[in-house]
Amino acid sequence: MQAGILYAACAYAIWGVFPVYFKALQAVPPVEILLHRMVWSLVFVVIVLAWRKQWSWLADVVRKPKVLAGFAASALALSGNWFIYIWAVNNGRVVDSSLGYFINPLFSVLLGYLILGERLRPAQWAAVALAAGGVLWLTWHTAQFPWIALALATTFGLYGLLRKTASLGALEGFSLETMLLFPIAVGSLLLLASHQQNSFAGAPVSQQLLLVAAGPITAVPLLMFAYGARRIPLSLLGLLQYIGPTLQLLLGVWLYHEPFGGVRLVGFAMIWSALAVYSLDGLWRNWKMKQATP
């Protein structure tokens, strides 16, 4: 269990400092960063699959159109989430992106209710209502709809929902998603090159290496998360997930000096309160289940 906590916490910490990596690629257009992330992620997972000799699942999957369609949908949701996040970070919206990942757990709960028919406990309804109030507060007092946060929460929530009902594990599923995205990414990069708009060719070696590093930087925390998630309770995993957006928020405010005045603080506080209610309810329910177990 201690190893599980360590791996999950490290995965969330890596995701939390992603803004530093993407800021280093600010000279590259967000679309091109996204395309390279697709390409090099596949290269990395192919190396992992070859090392582990883990190919048997692929022959079975290609004969199942419904499985392929499901993973094509999850790949689109994931790539949409990636693009919005890259764009937000490189346009000085790190704080807004952190808000999206604070909202995401509650949005996932709501999706479970609306799509999977899962029942919500009163405390969960209260948490969703508090989060909705925080979003409305930010919209009303800043005169700006928090579309970045909601788009990130929506795309990642849909991705989580699709993966929750999928038949493949973390490594196999991510490998299939990147395989489906790979032709689009390579074709788009070739098209950019034909119009002399490929930033990779004329970039300094340091920037080229950063783009290539998108593969392991994307895949490693995902694999660490999958390892950790199998070894610790879901309630504990739910608490650890706030490491990522907390680090992003701190980077946005203290390192990149993004505005975070009183109005924003109140909106965030309402959402943090919602997360506290949601987390405490989960811990209480887990404790009661343990007490009831003989």
Salt bridges, closest charged atoms under 4 A:
GLU32 OE2 - HIS36 NE2 3.95
ASP60 OD1 - ARG63 NH2 3.97
ASP60 OD2 - LYS64 NZ 3.05
ASP96 OD2 - ARG93 NE 2.59
ASP96 OD1 - ARG264 NH2 2.67
GLU177 OE2 - ARG163 NH1 3.35
ASP281 OD2 - ARG121 NH2 2.62
